[in-house]
Amino acid sequence: MGHHRHVCPGVEEEPRMSRLILMCGMAGAGKSTYARTLEDRGWVRFSIDAEAWGRGFTGSSAVPPEVAADIRAGQRVAISDALGAGADVVVDYAFPSRAMRDEYRELGRTHRAEVEVVFLDTDASLVRDRLTRRRGSHPDDVVVDEGTMEAYRSAFEAPTSDEGEVTVIRTPR
């Protein structure tokens, strides 16, 4: 027996588009806190740090680049599956380059998802304060030393308005 839906004659019912949010910002900017508020509202959250922690890269150990790449590849498939199933997804990465943001925007477009970058533009001294308090006690508390932070800051490409949908949240000192 077939399934019948009752709709108004002449009105096509459009399925709701999935939403894909790409978190963007420096370590310590507050990305995971923001992403978890969405997760609490039913969004599916993807985090390299959380998965790396589950694989044993805990405390103050930086995740080796090849491990991060492996996690990213697996999560790309899972993100694709979640969007294909109609879920709202938040990707809790730093998205430090436009190229990386564009790559994930394209992934979202492939699934006809609404894609938005949420850039946490957090005051540098606040970020430094937060990072100095880190002790490596959970996945969002990974220790980042000053040299790593400075290298990251110098390579970071902040999103610009020509990238499409970008929400900037400024966290003052």
C-alpha positions in Angstrom: 0.0 0.0 0.0 1.5 3.4 -1.0 2.0 6.3 1.3 -0.3 9.3 0.6 0.4 12.9 1.7 -2.4 15.4 1.9 -1.3 18.7 0.4 -3.2 21.7 -0.9 -3.9 21.3 -4.6 -1.4 23.2 -6.7 1.1 23.7 -3.8 4.3 21.9 -4.0 5.8 21.1 -0.6 9.5 22.0 -0.5 11.6 19.9 1.9 13.4 22.1 4.4 17.1 22.7 3.5 19.8 21.4 5.8 22.0 24.1 7.4 25.8 23.9 7.5 27.7 26.2 9.9 31.4 26.4 9.6 33.0 27.7 12.8 35.9 30.0 12.2 38.5 31.5 14.5 41.7 31.2 16.5 42.3 28.5 19.2 40.6 29.9 22.3 38.1 32.1 20.5 35.1 30.2 21.8 34.2 28.1 18.7 33.5 24.9 20.6 31.3 26.7 23.2 29.2 28.2 20.4 29.1 24.9 18.5 27.9 23.0 21.6 25.0 25.4 22.0 23.9 24.4 18.5 24.5 20.7 19.3 22.3 21.1 22.4 19.5 22.2 20.0 19.8 19.1 17.8 22.6 20.0 15.4 25.2 17.4 14.6 28.6 18.6 15.7 31.9 17.5 14.1 35.2 18.2 15.9 38.7 17.1 15.0 39.8 17.7 18.7 37.0 15.5 20.1 37.7 12.6 17.8 41.5 12.9 18.3 40.9 12.8 22.1 38.9 9.7 21.6 41.9 8.2 19.7 44.2 8.9 22.6 45.7 12.2 21.6 45.0 13.8 25.0 46.4 16.4 27.3 48.9 18.7 25.7 49.8 16.6 22.8 49.2 18.3 19.5 47.4 16.1 17.0 49.9 15.0 14.3 48.9 16.5 10.9 48.4 13.0 9.3 46.0 12.1 12.1 44.1 15.3 11.7 43.9 14.7 7.9 42.6 11.2 8.5 40.0 12.5 10.9 39.0 15.2 8.5 38.6 12.7 5.6 36.3 10.5 7.7 34.3 13.4 9.0 33.8 14.7 5.5 32.0 11.5 4.6 30.0 11.7 7.8 29.1 15.4 7.2 28.0 14.5 3.7 25.8 11.7 5.1 24.3 13.9 7.8 23.5 16.6 5.2 22.1 14.1 2.8 19.8 12.8 5.6 18.5 16.4 6.2 20.4 17.1 9.4 21.7 20.5 10.5 25.5 20.3 10.9 28.1 22.5 12.7 31.7 21.9 11.8 33.8 22.9 14.8 37.1 23.4 13.1 39.2 26.6 12.9 38.7 27.0 9.1 41.9 29.2 9.0 42.0 29.6 5.2 39.5 30.7 2.6 40.4 27.6 0.5 39.3 25.3 3.3 36.1 27.3 3.8 35.4 27.2 0.1 35.9 23.4 0.0 33.3 22.9 2.7 31.0 25.5 1.2 31.0 23.3 -1.9 30.3 20.2 0.1 27.3 22.0 1.6 26.1 23.2 -1.9 26.4 19.6 -3.2 23.6 18.7 -0.6 21.7 21.9 -1.3 22.4 23.1 2.3 22.4 26.7 3.5 26.0 27.4 4.3 27.1 30.0 6.8 30.5 30.8 8.3 30.4 32.0 11.9 33.7 33.9 12.6 34.5 34.5 16.2 36.7 37.6 16.1 38.0 37.4 19.6 40.4 39.9 21.1 44.0 38.6 21.0 44.7 39.2 24.7 41.5 37.4 25.7 42.5 34.4 23.5 46.0 34.5 25.1 44.4 34.5 28.6 42.2 31.6 27.8 45.0 29.6 26.3 47.3 30.1 29.3 44.5 28.7 31.5 44.3 25.5 29.5 45.5 22.3 31.2 44.7 19.5 28.7 41.8 18.1 30.8 39.3 17.6 27.9 39.1 17.8 24.1 38.4 21.6 24.2 41.2 22.2 26.6 44.2 21.2 24.5 47.3 23.2 25.5 48.6 25.5 22.7 52.0 27.1 23.4 52.9 30.7 22.5 55.0 29.8 19.4 52.3 27.6 17.9 49.8 30.4 18.6 51.9 33.0 16.9 52.5 30.8 13.8 48.8 30.1 13.6 47.9 33.7 13.9 50.3 34.8 11.2 48.9 32.2 8.8 45.2 32.8 9.6 43.0 34.3 6.8 40.0 36.0 8.4 36.9 35.6 6.2 35.8 38.6 4.2 32.3 39.8 3.1 33.0 38.6 -0.5 32.9 35.0 0.7 29.1 34.9 1.0 27.2 34.3 4.2 29.6 35.3 7.1 28.4 36.1 10.6 31.1 37.9 12.6 30.8 37.7 16.4 33.3 40.1 18.0 34.3 39.3 21.6 35.9 42.4 23.1 38.5 42.2 25.9 
